[in-house]
Amino acid sequence: MAPRLLILFTLVAAAFADDVLQLGDADFDTKVGSYDTVLVMFYAPWCGHCKRLKPEFEKAATSLKTNDPLVILAKVDCTEDGKDTCGKYGVSGYPTLKIFRGGDLSSDYNGPREANGIVKYMRSQVGPASKELNSIEVAEAFLSAPEVSVLFFGDDSKLKDAFLKAADKLRETVRFGHSVKAEINEKYGYDNVVVLIRPKHLENKFEETSVVYEGPNDKSAIETFVKDNFHGLVGHRTQDSAQDFGSPLVVAYYNVDYVKNVKGTNYWRNRVLKVRMETFEAFLTKLKAGELEPYVKSEPIPDQDGPVAVAVAKNFDELVTNSDKDVMIEFYAPWCGHCKKLAPTYEELGTAMKDEAVEIVKMDATANDVPSSFNVRGFPTLFWKPKGGEPVPYNGGRELDDFIPYIAKEASSELNGWDRKGNPKKTEL
């Protein structure tokens, strides 16, 4: 029996892989130019992040091959027969994802990196923001997808106009559809309304499967309705949807698998949904009142005895978030080879900035909770946090001569030792 399972698994994996086009220098322009929309992953076989992305990318390709309009996923090996193509498009790190339209580079891909998120994001990049449901068969197929759907049923109206504007605004994260066909509207029992419909696997006895919008003919109001109802009483929190769940927040952790184990997953979800215990109510009351101290994974606060300040979760706000200095922070992992390579240069940068109003900081992101405003998906990840401002990713070079001009340009106040272009200032004797 075991060999049969192994063969079946191999065949399934191969089927997923076959849906991703393998391109090289010889056929890249021709193949990419033959499709309207292509998402290309530029990778290196030895890259750990690429290996983690590969199965998600393949699953997304399989889902998108039947999308209307068609979206193709392709990959290029930058270490072998795709070197020239990678150079042409300025690929300097792996994996790099880019969107091509009609053979031309359209934009960098800045969406999620798990299968469902890739599918949603790329669907939002093609065709209208809301899919027209022009037959009962199309409507049934649309609603059979394992995703939340927001629909308009009815004739042309001001409500429909507001709905389509809201769809255009939220198209990257929510799927929209609309029907003006009387037979479809009659089948589903709706007339001139916007309705949010949850997928079958999220149906439960504690909340309605569908929620009807009852507000004004206003785009912003519809957007608010969608955001407020999208996740229901107990939402499925993933890496790519985490920003939808604001504090205060109660998170239940258990094995979630809506592909192979829907029943088992919903067994635990339903237990969470029906919680009405007095102790839990008391806990939530204290939580709402701010009387509970949150648990934060953190190393002990260290002594600061080097040119690079060491942040842990317990001192992060003091050292980074609320600092009266600009901050360059590196999130690293102790086992990461790229982090070890960067370490001596980063120490040099700390020494160079010791007399400036700039703090050079590092944090072990495997041993400490990272605030949600710092989106860390690989190592090392660097952010520039201006004094009193929001963090922005640092994507520049990683030599001292790359860091200093960047900091000189972005610093809140001009540096003592360098001008705004990063040129050393003359020292008077």
HUDA-V901037 format. One record per residue. N is the residue number from 1. RES is the residue in three letters. SS is DSSP state (alpha for helix, beta for strand, coil for the rest). PHI is phi in whole degrees, 0 to 359 (* if undefined). D_LAST is the distance of its C-alpha to the last C-alpha in whole Angstrom. Layout:
# HUDA-V901037
n=<N/N>
res=<RES/RES>
ss=<SS/SS>
phi=<PHI/PHI>
d_last=<D_LAST/D_LAST>
This chain:
# HUDA-V901037
n=<1/2/3/4/5/6/7/8/9/10/11/12/13/14/15/16/17/18/19/20/21/22/23/24/25/26/27/28/29/30/31/32/33/34/35/36/37/38/39/40/41/42/43/44/45/46/47/48/49/50/51/52/53/54/55/56/57/58/59/60/61/62/63/64/65/66/67/68/69/70/71/72/73/74/75/76/77/78/79/80/81/82/83/84/85/86/87/88/89/90/91/92/93/94/95/96/97/98/99/100/101/102/103/104/105/106/107/108/109/110/111/112/113/114/115/116/117/118/119/120/121/122/123/124/125/126/127/128/129/130/131/132/133/134/135/136/137/138/139/140/141/142/143/144/145/146/147/148/149/150/151/152/153/154/155/156/157/158/159/160/161/162/163/164/165/166/167/168/169/170/171/172/173/174/175/176/177/178/179/180/181/182/183/184/185/186/187/188/189/190/191/192/193/194/195/196/197/198/199/200/201/202/203/204/205/206/207/208/209/210/211/212/213/214/215/216/217/218/219/220/221/222/223/224/225/226/227/228/229/230/231/232/233/234/235/236/237/238/239/240/241/242/243/244/245/246/247/248/249/250/251/252/253/254/255/256/257/258/259/260/261/262/263/264/265/266/267/268/269/270/271/272/273/274/275/276/277/278/279/280/281/282/283/284/285/286/287/288/289/290/291/292/293/294/295/296/297/298/299/300/301/302/303/304/305/306/307/308/309/310/311/312/313/314/315/316/317/318/319/320/321/322/323/324/325/326/327/328/329/330/331/332/333/334/335/336/337/338/339/340/341/342/343/344/345/346/347/348/349/350/351/352/353/354/355/356/357/358/359/360/361/362/363/364/365/366/367/368/369/370/371/372/373/374/375/376/377/378/379/380/381/382/383/384/385/386/387/388/389/390/391/392/393/394/395/396/397/398/399/400/401/402/403/404/405/406/407/408/409/410/411/412/413/414/415/416/417/418/419/420/421/422/423/424/425/426/427/428/429>
res=<MET/ALA/PRO/ARG/LEU/LEU/ILE/LEU/PHE/THR/LEU/VAL/ALA/ALA/ALA/PHE/ALA/ASP/ASP/VAL/LEU/GLN/LEU/GLY/ASP/ALA/ASP/PHE/ASP/THR/LYS/VAL/GLY/SER/TYR/ASP/THR/VAL/LEU/VAL/MET/PHE/TYR/ALA/PRO/TRP/CYS/GLY/HIS/CYS/LYS/ARG/LEU/LYS/PRO/GLU/PHE/GLU/LYS/ALA/ALA/THR/SER/LEU/LYS/THR/ASN/ASP/PRO/LEU/VAL/ILE/LEU/ALA/LYS/VAL/ASP/CYS/THR/GLU/ASP/GLY/LYS/ASP/THR/CYS/GLY/LYS/TYR/GLY/VAL/SER/GLY/TYR/PRO/THR/LEU/LYS/ILE/PHE/ARG/GLY/GLY/ASP/LEU/SER/SER/ASP/TYR/ASN/GLY/PRO/ARG/GLU/ALA/ASN/GLY/ILE/VAL/LYS/TYR/MET/ARG/SER/GLN/VAL/GLY/PRO/ALA/SER/LYS/GLU/LEU/ASN/SER/ILE/GLU/VAL/ALA/GLU/ALA/PHE/LEU/SER/ALA/PRO/GLU/VAL/SER/VAL/LEU/PHE/PHE/GLY/ASP/ASP/SER/LYS/LEU/LYS/ASP/ALA/PHE/LEU/LYS/ALA/ALA/ASP/LYS/LEU/ARG/GLU/THR/VAL/ARG/PHE/GLY/HIS/SER/VAL/LYS/ALA/GLU/ILE/ASN/GLU/LYS/TYR/GLY/TYR/ASP/ASN/VAL/VAL/VAL/LEU/ILE/ARG/PRO/LYS/HIS/LEU/GLU/ASN/LYS/PHE/GLU/GLU/THR/SER/VAL/VAL/TYR/GLU/GLY/PRO/ASN/ASP/LYS/SER/ALA/ILE/GLU/THR/PHE/VAL/LYS/ASP/ASN/PHE/HIS/GLY/LEU/VAL/GLY/HIS/ARG/THR/GLN/ASP/SER/ALA/GLN/ASP/PHE/GLY/SER/PRO/LEU/VAL/VAL/ALA/TYR/TYR/ASN/VAL/ASP/TYR/VAL/LYS/ASN/VAL/LYS/GLY/THR/ASN/TYR/TRP/ARG/ASN/ARG/VAL/LEU/LYS/VAL/ARG/MET/GLU/THR/PHE/GLU/ALA/PHE/LEU/THR/LYS/LEU/LYS/ALA/GLY/GLU/LEU/GLU/PRO/TYR/VAL/LYS/SER/GLU/PRO/ILE/PRO/ASP/GLN/ASP/GLY/PRO/VAL/ALA/VAL/ALA/VAL/ALA/LYS/ASN/PHE/ASP/GLU/LEU/VAL/THR/ASN/SER/ASP/LYS/ASP/VAL/MET/ILE/GLU/PHE/TYR/ALA/PRO/TRP/CYS/GLY/HIS/CYS/LYS/LYS/LEU/ALA/PRO/THR/TYR/GLU/GLU/LEU/GLY/THR/ALA/MET/LYS/ASP/GLU/ALA/VAL/GLU/ILE/VAL/LYS/MET/ASP/ALA/THR/ALA/ASN/ASP/VAL/PRO/SER/SER/PHE/ASN/VAL/ARG/GLY/PHE/PRO/THR/LEU/PHE/TRP/LYS/PRO/LYS/GLY/GLY/GLU/PRO/VAL/PRO/TYR/ASN/GLY/GLY/ARG/GLU/LEU/ASP/ASP/PHE/ILE/PRO/TYR/ILE/ALA/LYS/GLU/ALA/SER/SER/GLU/LEU/ASN/GLY/TRP/ASP/ARG/LYS/GLY/ASN/PRO/LYS/LYS/THR/GLU/LEU>
ss=<coil/alpha/alpha/alpha/alpha/alpha/alpha/alpha/alpha/alpha/alpha/alpha/alpha/alpha/alpha/alpha/alpha/alpha/coil/beta/beta/beta/beta/coil/coil/coil/coil/alpha/alpha/alpha/alpha/alpha/alpha/coil/coil/coil/beta/beta/beta/beta/beta/beta/beta/coil/coil/coil/coil/alpha/alpha/alpha/alpha/alpha/alpha/alpha/alpha/alpha/alpha/alpha/alpha/alpha/alpha/alpha/alpha/alpha/coil/coil/coil/coil/coil/coil/coil/beta/beta/beta/beta/beta/beta/coil/coil/coil/coil/coil/alpha/alpha/alpha/alpha/alpha/alpha/coil/coil/coil/coil/coil/coil/coil/beta/beta/beta/beta/beta/beta/coil/coil/beta/beta/beta/beta/beta/coil/coil/coil/coil/coil/coil/alpha/alpha/alpha/alpha/alpha/alpha/alpha/alpha/alpha/alpha/coil/coil/coil/coil/coil/beta/beta/beta/coil/coil/coil/alpha/alpha/alpha/alpha/alpha/alpha/alpha/alpha/coil/coil/coil/coil/coil/beta/beta/beta/beta/beta/coil/coil/coil/coil/alpha/alpha/alpha/alpha/alpha/alpha/alpha/alpha/alpha/alpha/alpha/alpha/alpha/coil/coil/coil/coil/beta/beta/beta/beta/beta/coil/coil/alpha/alpha/alpha/alpha/alpha/alpha/alpha/coil/coil/coil/coil/beta/beta/beta/beta/beta/coil/coil/alpha/alpha/alpha/coil/coil/coil/coil/coil/coil/coil/beta/beta/beta/coil/coil/coil/coil/coil/coil/alpha/alpha/alpha/alpha/alpha/alpha/alpha/alpha/alpha/alpha/alpha/coil/coil/coil/coil/coil/coil/coil/coil/coil/coil/coil/coil/alpha/alpha/alpha/coil/coil/coil/coil/coil/coil/coil/coil/coil/coil/coil/coil/coil/coil/coil/coil/coil/alpha/alpha/alpha/alpha/alpha/alpha/alpha/alpha/alpha/alpha/alpha/alpha/coil/coil/coil/coil/alpha/alpha/alpha/alpha/alpha/alpha/alpha/alpha/alpha/alpha/alpha/coil/coil/coil/coil/coil/coil/coil/coil/coil/coil/coil/coil/coil/coil/coil/coil/coil/coil/coil/coil/beta/beta/coil/coil/alpha/alpha/alpha/alpha/alpha/alpha/alpha/alpha/alpha/coil/coil/coil/coil/beta/beta/beta/beta/beta/beta/beta/coil/coil/coil/coil/alpha/alpha/alpha/alpha/alpha/alpha/alpha/alpha/alpha/alpha/alpha/alpha/alpha/alpha/alpha/alpha/coil/coil/coil/coil/coil/beta/beta/beta/beta/beta/beta/beta/coil/coil/coil/coil/coil/coil/coil/coil/coil/coil/coil/coil/coil/coil/coil/coil/beta/beta/beta/beta/beta/coil/coil/coil/coil/coil/beta/beta/beta/beta/coil/coil/coil/coil/coil/alpha/alpha/alpha/alpha/alpha/alpha/alpha/alpha/alpha/alpha/alpha/coil/coil/coil/coil/coil/coil/coil/beta/coil/coil/coil/coil/coil/beta/coil/coil/coil/coil/coil>
phi=<*/302/301/297/297/296/295/299/298/297/295/296/298/294/297/298/298/295/278/257/285/266/243/221/302/290/237/301/299/295/292/295/290/270/235/290/224/226/259/249/257/267/219/233/301/276/284/296/296/295/297/288/284/309/295/293/297/291/297/297/299/295/292/278/291/255/291/233/287/292/234/256/250/223/220/227/277/282/260/238/275/243/301/295/295/297/294/301/258/65/284/236/213/231/281/246/244/223/257/244/232/59/92/255/296/261/191/289/271/241/267/297/234/239/307/298/294/297/299/300/297/288/299/289/271/232/69/289/295/239/280/282/265/261/203/298/297/295/297/296/296/298/279/275/293/280/220/293/237/242/230/246/245/146/275/302/196/296/296/297/300/295/300/294/292/294/299/296/287/255/298/284/236/230/263/239/214/214/226/246/275/301/294/287/299/293/300/266/75/235/215/54/222/258/222/260/241/275/291/302/289/255/293/204/273/261/207/289/290/233/232/267/284/235/265/284/281/223/303/298/294/293/302/297/302/297/295/289/250/301/266/68/291/228/277/270/272/238/301/271/251/303/292/284/253/274/277/285/217/253/245/258/257/200/291/248/217/270/255/255/218/296/297/294/296/288/301/284/298/293/296/293/299/264/300/221/289/296/294/289/297/295/299/294/297/293/297/297/279/74/264/253/268/292/279/233/289/206/285/298/294/272/287/261/234/225/290/250/289/255/263/231/300/289/245/297/299/295/276/238/302/253/295/271/238/291/227/252/237/250/261/227/236/302/271/283/296/295/294/297/293/286/309/296/294/293/296/300/296/299/295/296/262/295/255/250/276/226/259/259/229/224/213/285/282/270/246/221/292/260/304/297/288/251/275/259/239/201/230/283/243/242/231/256/243/294/305/76/246/268/290/232/297/262/241/278/293/238/257/303/289/269/294/297/300/297/295/301/285/268/303/299/237/302/293/287/260/220/277/296/268/89/276/300/279/289/259/278/275>
d_last=<83/80/79/81/78/75/77/77/73/72/74/73/69/70/72/68/66/69/68/64/64/62/60/59/57/61/62/59/60/63/64/61/63/66/65/64/62/60/58/56/54/52/52/51/54/52/50/51/51/53/56/56/56/58/62/61/60/63/65/64/65/68/68/67/69/72/70/71/69/68/65/64/62/60/58/56/55/51/52/55/57/54/51/51/52/49/47/48/48/44/45/43/44/47/50/49/52/52/55/57/59/62/59/56/53/54/51/49/52/50/53/55/55/58/62/63/59/59/63/62/59/60/64/62/60/63/66/67/65/69/72/75/78/81/83/84/83/80/79/81/78/75/76/77/73/72/69/69/71/71/73/75/79/81/81/78/77/74/74/73/71/69/69/68/65/64/65/62/60/60/62/59/60/64/67/69/72/75/79/81/84/87/88/85/84/87/87/84/85/83/83/80/77/74/74/72/74/73/74/77/75/73/77/77/80/77/76/78/77/76/75/76/73/75/72/72/71/68/65/63/65/67/63/63/67/66/63/65/67/66/66/69/69/68/65/64/61/59/55/56/57/55/54/57/57/56/55/57/59/61/61/64/63/66/67/67/69/70/71/73/74/74/77/75/72/74/76/73/71/75/74/71/73/76/74/75/75/74/71/69/70/69/66/65/66/63/61/61/60/57/59/58/55/54/54/50/50/47/45/44/41/38/36/32/30/29/26/29/31/35/37/41/44/44/40/40/40/37/35/36/38/37/33/31/29/29/31/31/34/36/40/41/44/43/46/44/43/40/39/38/37/34/33/31/29/29/28/25/25/25/22/20/21/21/18/20/23/25/28/29/32/35/39/42/44/47/47/46/47/45/45/48/45/43/46/45/48/46/43/40/40/37/36/34/34/32/32/36/37/39/38/38/39/36/37/34/33/32/29/26/25/28/27/24/25/28/26/23/26/29/26/28/24/21/19/16/15/17/19/22/23/21/19/15/13/10/6/4/0>
